[in-house]
Amino acid sequence: MSLFPDWFLGRHLSIKAPESLSIIYDFLIEEIKHQPVCFVHRDYHSRNLMVCKENSLGIIDFQDAVIGPISYDLVSLLKDCYIQWPYEQQQSWLEYYKSVAIEAKLLNYEESHHLQRWFDMTGLQRHLKVLGIFCRLNYRDGKANYLNDLPLTLQYVFDVCERYEALAPLYEFMSNTPEIVAIK
């Protein structure tokens, strides 16, 4: 998550991260640690997927499969940084995933009640990191097109921060920072 303050706030916007950021990071880590774990792709999004013969799924850029929080790939697909699905559609797919995950014994019924929160917190962690990655790709690798994807990614961050009281310090910082608001 250091990519966010280093590359997005520091390098891209030339502003200092708020002191509360470490508290937010600790909070996110604790929230994410409560999730069941499974194999996750880490880069499972629209630009790395293709439909192959007979409508099978193909993965273009397979970095690696690691053990991670159960909601990680779900966030990567439903809150994709390159395309935005309507909120109602995201929620419908999340509910479908929940039922399939229970049936497949990836989640038990009690855990399924936490899936929305896990989805939101994992998404926030991922999107903060991705804001930094996109800026690093621009400045270090000369891939300026990734800056076009900052507004949607930033909107996901705002949306989650707005819904959870524990994230209020981050929401206030971002809402009151003109350089950030200008991107949104």
C-alpha positions as CSV (number, residue, x, y, z in Angstrom):
1,M,0.0,0.0,0.0
2,S,3.0,2.3,0.1
3,L,2.6,2.9,-3.6
4,F,-0.4,5.2,-2.8
5,P,1.5,7.7,-0.7
6,D,4.8,7.4,-2.6
7,W,3.6,7.5,-6.2
8,F,0.1,8.9,-6.2
9,L,0.3,11.5,-3.4
10,G,4.0,12.2,-3.4
11,R,5.2,11.9,-6.9
12,H,2.0,12.7,-8.9
13,L,0.3,15.3,-6.7
14,S,3.3,16.5,-4.6
15,I,1.4,16.3,-1.4
16,K,2.2,14.6,1.9
17,A,0.2,11.7,3.1
18,P,-1.9,12.4,6.2
19,E,-0.7,11.0,9.5
20,S,-4.0,9.0,9.8
21,L,-3.0,6.9,6.7
22,S,-1.1,4.4,8.8
23,I,-4.1,4.0,11.1
24,I,-6.3,3.4,8.0
25,Y,-3.7,0.8,6.7
26,D,-3.7,-1.0,10.0
27,F,-7.5,-1.1,10.0
28,L,-7.6,-2.5,6.4
29,I,-5.0,-5.1,7.2
30,E,-7.0,-6.3,10.2
31,E,-10.3,-6.3,8.2
32,I,-8.7,-8.3,5.3
33,K,-7.1,-10.8,7.7
34,H,-10.6,-12.0,8.8
35,Q,-11.5,-13.3,5.4
36,P,-11.1,-17.0,4.4
37,V,-8.2,-17.4,1.9
38,C,-8.0,-19.1,-1.4
39,F,-6.0,-18.9,-4.6
40,V,-6.2,-15.5,-6.2
41,H,-4.9,-14.2,-9.5
42,R,-3.9,-10.7,-8.4
43,D,-4.4,-9.2,-11.8
44,Y,-7.8,-10.6,-12.8
45,H,-9.5,-7.8,-14.7
46,S,-11.0,-7.1,-18.0
47,R,-7.8,-6.3,-19.9
48,N,-6.3,-9.6,-18.9
49,L,-9.2,-11.8,-19.9
50,M,-10.5,-13.0,-23.2
51,V,-13.1,-15.3,-24.5
52,C,-11.7,-18.3,-26.3
53,K,-13.2,-21.0,-28.4
54,E,-16.4,-22.5,-27.1
55,N,-16.8,-19.5,-24.7
56,S,-14.1,-20.7,-22.4
57,L,-12.1,-18.1,-20.4
58,G,-8.6,-17.2,-21.3
59,I,-6.1,-15.2,-19.2
60,I,-3.7,-13.0,-21.2
61,D,-1.4,-11.8,-18.4
62,F,-1.0,-14.5,-15.8
63,Q,1.4,-13.1,-13.2
64,D,0.9,-15.7,-10.5
65,A,-1.6,-17.4,-8.2
66,V,-1.1,-16.6,-4.6
67,I,-3.0,-17.3,-1.4
68,G,-5.1,-14.2,-0.6
69,P,-8.5,-13.0,0.7
70,I,-11.5,-14.6,-0.9
71,S,-12.9,-11.3,-2.2
72,Y,-9.7,-10.2,-4.0
73,D,-10.5,-11.5,-7.5
74,L,-14.1,-10.6,-7.1
75,V,-13.1,-7.0,-6.5
76,S,-10.7,-7.1,-9.4
77,L,-13.6,-8.1,-11.7
78,L,-16.6,-6.2,-10.3
79,K,-14.7,-3.0,-9.5
80,D,-12.4,-3.1,-12.5
81,C,-10.3,0.0,-12.8
82,Y,-10.9,0.1,-16.6
83,I,-14.7,-0.4,-16.8
84,Q,-17.5,0.5,-14.5
85,W,-20.4,-1.8,-13.9
86,P,-23.7,-0.3,-12.6
87,Y,-23.9,-0.6,-8.8
88,E,-27.0,-2.8,-9.0
89,Q,-25.2,-5.2,-11.3
90,Q,-22.2,-5.4,-9.0
91,Q,-24.5,-6.2,-6.1
92,S,-26.3,-8.8,-8.1
93,W,-23.1,-10.5,-9.1
94,L,-21.9,-10.3,-5.5
95,E,-25.0,-12.0,-4.3
96,Y,-24.6,-14.7,-6.9
97,Y,-21.0,-15.2,-5.9
98,K,-22.0,-15.5,-2.3
99,S,-24.5,-18.3,-3.1
100,V,-22.0,-20.2,-5.2
101,A,-19.2,-19.8,-2.6
102,I,-21.5,-21.2,0.1
103,E,-22.4,-24.1,-2.1
104,A,-18.8,-24.8,-3.0
105,K,-17.9,-24.5,0.8
106,L,-15.6,-21.6,0.2
107,L,-17.7,-19.6,2.6
108,N,-20.0,-20.8,5.4
109,Y,-23.4,-19.1,6.0
110,E,-22.1,-17.0,8.9
111,E,-19.1,-15.8,6.9
112,S,-21.3,-14.8,4.0
113,H,-22.9,-12.1,6.1
114,H,-19.5,-10.3,6.0
115,L,-18.9,-10.6,2.3
116,Q,-20.0,-7.0,1.4
117,R,-17.7,-5.5,4.0
118,W,-14.8,-7.8,3.0
119,F,-15.4,-6.8,-0.7
120,D,-15.4,-3.1,0.2
121,M,-12.3,-3.3,2.4
122,T,-10.3,-5.4,0.0
123,G,-11.4,-3.1,-2.8
124,L,-10.2,-0.1,-0.9
125,Q,-6.8,-1.7,-0.3
126,R,-6.5,-2.7,-3.9
127,H,-7.6,0.6,-5.3
128,L,-5.3,2.7,-3.1
129,K,-2.4,0.4,-4.3
130,V,-3.5,0.7,-8.0
131,L,-3.6,4.5,-7.8
132,G,0.1,4.3,-6.9
133,I,0.8,1.7,-9.6
134,F,-0.8,3.8,-12.3
135,C,1.3,6.8,-11.4
136,R,4.4,4.6,-11.2
137,L,3.7,3.2,-14.6
138,N,3.4,6.8,-15.9
139,Y,6.6,8.2,-14.3
140,R,8.9,5.3,-14.2
141,D,7.8,3.4,-17.4
142,G,6.5,6.2,-19.6
143,K,3.0,4.7,-19.8
144,A,0.9,7.8,-19.5
145,N,-2.4,6.2,-20.6
146,Y,-2.8,4.8,-17.1
147,L,-3.4,8.3,-15.8
148,N,-6.7,8.1,-17.7
149,D,-7.8,5.4,-15.3
150,L,-7.2,7.4,-12.1
151,P,-10.7,9.0,-11.9
152,L,-12.6,5.7,-11.9
153,T,-10.2,4.1,-9.4
154,L,-10.4,7.2,-7.2
155,Q,-14.2,7.1,-7.4
156,Y,-14.1,3.6,-6.0
157,V,-12.0,4.8,-3.1
158,F,-14.4,7.7,-2.3
159,D,-17.4,5.4,-2.5
160,V,-16.1,3.0,0.1
161,C,-14.7,5.7,2.4
162,E,-18.0,7.5,2.4
163,R,-19.9,4.4,3.7
164,Y,-17.7,3.4,6.7
165,E,-17.2,5.6,9.7
166,A,-13.7,4.1,10.4
167,L,-12.6,5.5,7.1
168,A,-13.8,9.0,7.8
169,P,-10.2,10.4,8.2
170,L,-9.2,9.2,4.8
171,Y,-12.5,10.5,3.2
172,E,-12.0,13.9,4.9
173,F,-8.4,14.2,3.7
174,M,-9.3,13.3,0.2
175,S,-12.4,15.4,0.0
176,N,-10.5,18.4,1.3
177,T,-7.5,18.1,-0.9
178,P,-8.1,20.1,-4.1
179,E,-5.6,18.1,-6.1
180,I,-7.4,14.9,-5.4
181,V,-10.9,16.3,-6.0
182,A,-9.8,17.7,-9.3
183,I,-9.0,14.2,-10.6
184,K,-12.4,12.8,-9.5
